Structures are given as C-alpha cells and as structure tokens.
Amino acid sequence: MAGQREAYELLLIEEADAWFEYLETTRAQSALRYKEVEPWAWARLSQRLRAIKTRRAKLKPAAEAA
C-alpha cells in the first residue's frame, strides 16, 4: 500500500512539473513570440497530463486488487 501511495505522489509531482514547464515556457514572452510558443506549450502540457491520467487510472485497479 505504501508503494501505491508513493507512486500516486510521484504522479502529483509530475503533474505539477508539467504545469510549471508550461508556465516557464509561456511566461515573459512578447506578444508575437507568445502566439508562436503557446500552442506548442499547450499541446505538450495536454500530452503530459493525458499520460499522467492514464498512469493514475492504472494505479486504482492495482490498489483495489491489493
């Protein structure tokens, strides 16, 4: 059970890291540069969040089986 909790906490940290990466990429950009960078940054964030959601969903059945 402790392993499940640790895995869940690591996913939370990874989710926060994804958001911080997005903010770091888009922050302090000129308006023109922001328009170029933001779609890429949003797509990357969405991709990372989907992967985290998938891994989190796999944790639930494993926790219920234990």
N, C-alpha and C positions, 0 to 999 in steps of 0.2 A: 504494500500500500504506500510506503514511503517513496518508492520508486515512481509510482504514478503521480504522486504529488510533486515530486521534483521535476518530472517530465512536463507536467502542466505549468509549473512556474517558469521553466525554460521557454515554453511556448509564449507565455506572457511577456517575458523579456524580449524574445524575438519580435513579437508584435510591436512592442514599444520601440524597438530598434528600427523597424520598418517605418514607423511614423516619423521618428527623428531623422531618418535618412531623407524622407520626403521633404520635411521642413528645411533641413540643411540645404537641400538641392534648390529649393524654390525661394528661400529667403534672400533678401538683399539683391535681387536681380532687377535690372532695368525692365521697363515695361515690355520692350521688344524681346529681350532675352527670356523673360518670364513666359511669354507666349510660345517661345520655341521649346523651352525646357519643361514646362508644366505638364503637357500631355504625356511626355515620356515618363516623368516622375510619377504621375498618377497611375499610369499603366503598370509600372514597376511595383508601386505600392499595392495595387489591386492584386497583382500576381502573387506577391509575397503573402498577403492576407488570405487569399484562397488556399495557398499551400498550408498555412498555419491552421486554417479552419478544417482542412482535410485531416491533418495530423491530430488535431484536437478531437475530431469525431472518432478517430481510430482508438484514442485513449479510453473513451467511455465504455465501449464493449469489453475492453480488456479489464477495466476496473470492475465492471458488473460481473464478469466471469470469475474474478478472484474472490 
